[in-house]
Amino acid sequence: MRQHWTVTAAAITLLATAAAASADEIKQVPYPEVKVQVPELFKADAGFQKMQKTLMDAIESKNAQAVASLVGPSFVWTQDGAISDQFDYGGDALQNFKVVFGFRAAGKHADGGVKDGPYWETLYDFAANKDFQKVNDALVCGPVTATIVDFDVFDQANQKLGGGDSIEWYFTLGDMAVTVNPKGGAVVGQVGKIAMPVLDHFPKSNDDSVMPTNYKVLLPSGKSGWIPAAITRPLRPERLCYAMTADGSWKIVAYQQPE
């Protein structure tokens, strides 16, 4: 599962490391401002909170049976908005969930046989996430993501920067100052609800458990600076989605993977 990236805990370091690795490919020049719409965060009810606690308890104790009990009967695996090519139409919901999270190999109907599986760390990342959005009347997904206001402008920005698909775009949940170094210093800009390429992260560490506290981003002006990680999110994260079943309980119903 570590080939799939999530956006919390240790996996955030993987995202930032990859972004920093591609920074040399990005032309640090002015580019069109990429505005985004940030949705209102979902306010979890008591049932949703209970489900999240149950999920976290099951993951922390590595109780596969307890995790499985939270998988809904219609669990689907999507990629870039469509059913994933790896989705097993012949398998049930639990079969696909277990393949996604490394409990069993694709095409197998018994647990085990997956290198580094199950992916408890990835599941922990999802359970630890506190940002959710209501996608429709039934579906709640997390972590939160944003919508690009004008894709033509986004394409223009990508072309201007020259990084193509290697650029890791992040957005901010609100207004914030951009400073000359990770610990503060002079303000080099002010950003709101826009997406920006990530160039680096702080602190740097070979330990995946050390999460970045700050990201270095490239501003539309062509200047670069540092912003806090706490209210910064990837534009295209992996997400886990939930829905309320007929009996009134919340279940895991989808895994959404970006392209």
Secondary structure, DSSP 8 states (H G I E B T S, - for coil): -TTS--SSHHHHHHHHHHHHHTGGGS--S----EEEE---B----HHHHHHHHHHHHHHHTT-HHHHHTTEEEEEEEEETTEE-TT--TTS-HHHHHHHHTTSB-TT-SSSB--TT-S-HHHHHHHHH----EE-SSS-EEES---EES-HHHHHHHHHHHT-GGG--EEEESS-EEEEEETTEEEEEEEE-SEEEEEEEEES--S-TTS--SEEEEE-TTS-EEEEEGGGEEESS--EEEEEE-TTS-EEEEEEEE--
